[in-house]
Amino acid sequence: MTTMTPEMSPLRLVLRDLVALTRKRATGVFCIVTEDSRFASIKLREGQVLEVMYRSQFNERAIEQLAQVRAARATFQVGAVGTLRHGVPGEAAVRWLLGGFENQVNVALSPPSPAAINGSIDSVQKRVIEEIATSFLGPIANVVCDEVFEGRHDLDGIIREIGSNIGDAEETARFAAQVRAALNTR
């Protein structure tokens, strides 16, 4: 067993390890443990995704559920993949696993929702902001975001308050720009 991402990390970093394994044409089982201690497995044969399982779901349905995970860690078990019970996932699902997750934020929020236009934000936008904040603040981002979301409902104020926790002016500006781009606002 090879430890890929030993610490809890944003899901996109964990999936980058999966992408690297497919490029190396690896054979084995990529195992993911989520922040809420749920298990996912992705079977690979010579770099090809054969089957995905998560939360008692398989392939597309499993990937839809996995897309909601914020943080996880991973290991890779080299060797035989065992029996395939549910067939190969569809092309779109595999594309998401092998790089589409990098653009998930932008895809999910185009065009902007009415909530973004009138100044308040919805739960999907909060999740996007928290995911971006995690890349700047690490695992403490969910605590910071929860506190900010509780007290503020306007996007400018939320960006400003979360940004004040980053500490570096350049990084704070990058955070604000990434949030605005992801939410398709100015």
LINTAJO-V845063 format. One record per pair of residues at least 12 apart in sequence whose C-alpha atoms are under 8 Angstrom apart, sorted by the first residue. I is the first residue (numbers start at 1). J is the second residue. D is the distance in whole Angstrom. If there is no record, write none. Layout:
BEGIN
I/J/D ; I/J/D
END
This chain:
BEGIN
1/75/7 ; 1/76/6 ; 1/77/4 ; 1/78/6 ; 2/75/6 ; 2/76/5 ; 2/77/6 ; 2/78/8 ; 3/74/6 ; 3/75/4 ; 3/76/6 ; 4/17/7 ; 4/73/8 ; 4/74/5 ; 4/75/5 ; 4/76/7 ; 5/17/8 ; 5/73/5 ; 5/74/5 ; 5/75/7 ; 6/73/6 ; 6/74/6 ; 6/75/8 ; 7/72/8 ; 7/73/6 ; 8/34/8 ; 8/35/7 ; 8/71/6 ; 8/72/5 ; 8/73/5 ; 9/71/5 ; 9/72/5 ; 9/73/6 ; 9/139/8 ; 10/70/6 ; 10/71/4 ; 10/72/6 ; 10/131/8 ; 10/134/7 ; 10/135/7 ; 11/69/7 ; 11/70/6 ; 11/71/5 ; 11/72/6 ; 12/101/7 ; 12/102/7 ; 14/72/7 ; 14/73/6 ; 14/74/6 ; 15/97/7 ; 15/98/7 ; 16/98/8 ; 16/99/8 ; 18/30/7 ; 18/98/7 ; 19/97/8 ; 19/98/5 ; 19/99/7 ; 21/47/7 ; 22/44/8 ; 22/46/7 ; 22/47/4 ; 22/48/6 ; 22/49/8 ; 23/47/6 ; 24/47/7 ; 25/45/7 ; 25/46/4 ; 25/47/4 ; 25/48/7 ; 26/44/7 ; 26/45/6 ; 26/46/5 ; 26/47/5 ; 26/78/8 ; 27/43/8 ; 27/44/5 ; 27/45/4 ; 27/46/5 ; 27/47/6 ; 27/78/6 ; 27/79/6 ; 27/80/7 ; 27/81/7 ; 28/43/6 ; 28/44/5 ; 28/45/7 ; 28/76/7 ; 28/77/5 ; 28/78/4 ; 28/79/5 ; 28/80/6 ; 28/81/5 ; 29/41/6 ; 29/42/6 ; 29/43/5 ; 29/44/6 ; 29/76/6 ; 29/77/5 ; 29/78/7 ; 29/79/8 ; 29/81/6 ; 30/42/5 ; 30/43/6 ; 30/44/7 ; 30/74/7 ; 30/75/6 ; 30/76/4 ; 30/77/6 ; 31/74/5 ; 31/75/5 ; 31/76/6 ; 31/77/8 ; 32/72/6 ; 32/73/6 ; 32/74/4 ; 32/75/7 ; 33/72/5 ; 33/73/5 ; 33/74/6 ; 34/69/7 ; 34/71/6 ; 34/72/4 ; 34/73/7 ; 35/69/8 ; 35/70/8 ; 35/71/6 ; 35/72/5 ; 38/54/8 ; 38/55/7 ; 39/54/6 ; 39/55/7 ; 40/52/7 ; 40/53/6 ; 40/54/4 ; 40/55/7 ; 40/66/8 ; 41/53/5 ; 41/54/7 ; 43/81/6 ; 44/81/7 ; 45/81/7 ; 49/88/7 ; 49/89/8 ; 49/94/7 ; 50/84/8 ; 50/87/7 ; 50/88/5 ; 50/89/7 ; 51/84/7 ; 51/86/7 ; 51/87/6 ; 51/88/5 ; 51/89/6 ; 52/89/7 ; 54/66/7 ; 58/86/7 ; 59/86/8 ; 59/88/7 ; 59/89/5 ; 59/90/8 ; 59/93/8 ; 60/89/6 ; 60/90/7 ; 60/93/6 ; 63/93/7 ; 63/97/8 ; 67/101/8 ; 70/131/7 ; 105/128/6 ; 105/182/6 ; 106/181/8 ; 106/182/5 ; 106/183/7 ; 106/184/8 ; 109/125/8 ; 109/182/7 ; 109/183/6 ; 109/184/7 ; 110/183/8 ; 110/184/7 ; 111/184/7 ; 112/183/6 ; 112/184/6 ; 112/185/7 ; 116/155/8 ; 116/183/8 ; 116/185/8 ; 119/153/8 ; 119/154/5 ; 119/155/6 ; 120/153/5 ; 120/154/5 ; 120/155/7 ; 121/153/6 ; 121/154/7 ; 121/155/7 ; 125/183/7 ; 126/149/8 ; 128/179/8 ; 128/182/8 ; 129/179/6 ; 130/142/6 ; 130/145/6 ; 132/175/7 ; 132/178/7 ; 132/179/7 ; 133/145/8 ; 133/162/8 ; 133/175/7 ; 136/166/7 ; 136/171/8 ; 136/175/7 ; 137/165/8 ; 137/166/6 ; 144/162/7 ; 145/162/7 ; 148/161/7 ; 148/162/7 ; 159/176/6 ; 159/179/8 ; 160/176/8 ; 163/175/7 ; 163/176/7
END
